Amino acid sequence: MRAAARLVDRDIKNVSTALNRLAELGLVEIEQDGRSKRPVVTYDDIRIEINLDESGADSESAISA
C-alpha cells in the first residue's frame, strides 16, 4: 500500500481507503505480503459502460444535483 501511495503521490490513508473499497467491489484483491498488504488485479483491462439513456432516470434531478 505504501508503494502505491508513493506512486500516485497521495496520503497512504486515502490510498488504503480507496483500495479497500475497490476490494469490497471485487475489482482488486488485497494480499498479505509479510507485514504489509499488496493490491493485486487479475486482469489486463477494465471496460466501463455508462448508459446515457434518460428513460430510466430523472434528468431534472441529475442536472440540479
N, C-alpha and C positions, 0 to 999 in steps of 0.2 A: 504494500500500500504506500509506503514511504517513497519508493522509487516512482510510482505512478504520480504521486503528488508533485515530486520534483519535475517530472516530465512535462506536466501541464502548468507548472508554476502556480500551484494552488495550495491552500492550507490542507494539511493531512486530514483534519476532521471533516472538511467539506468533501474531499475525495472519498474518504471512507464511507460517509453517509450516502453519497451518490452510488458508489459501487455496491453497497449493501442493498440499496433499493433495486438496482439492476439485477442483483442476485435473487431478490424476492420475486421479481417478474420473470425469472428464468432466462435472462439474457446473458448473464455471466455466472460462473461458479467461483466461489472463494475457497481456495485450498490452503490448508495449514502448511507452512514451509519452515519447519523449525519453530522459532518463537514468533515469526511473522506470518502474515497472510498474503496470498498472491491471487489476483484476479486472473481467471482463465476463460477463454472463449473457445468453442469447438467448431467454429465455422469461419469462412473466409469473408463473407459479406452479409449485410443486413439490408433488406428492402422494406421500405415503409410506404404504405399506400394510404393516402388521405382522400376520402370521398368528399368532394365539394358540392355534392348534390344537396339542395336545400329542402328536399321533400321530407326528410326526417328530422329537421332541426328548425328551431325558431330563429330565423335570421335576424329579427329585430333585437332579440336578447343578445345574440352573439355580437352584434355590432355595438351595442351600448355598453357591453361589459368591459 
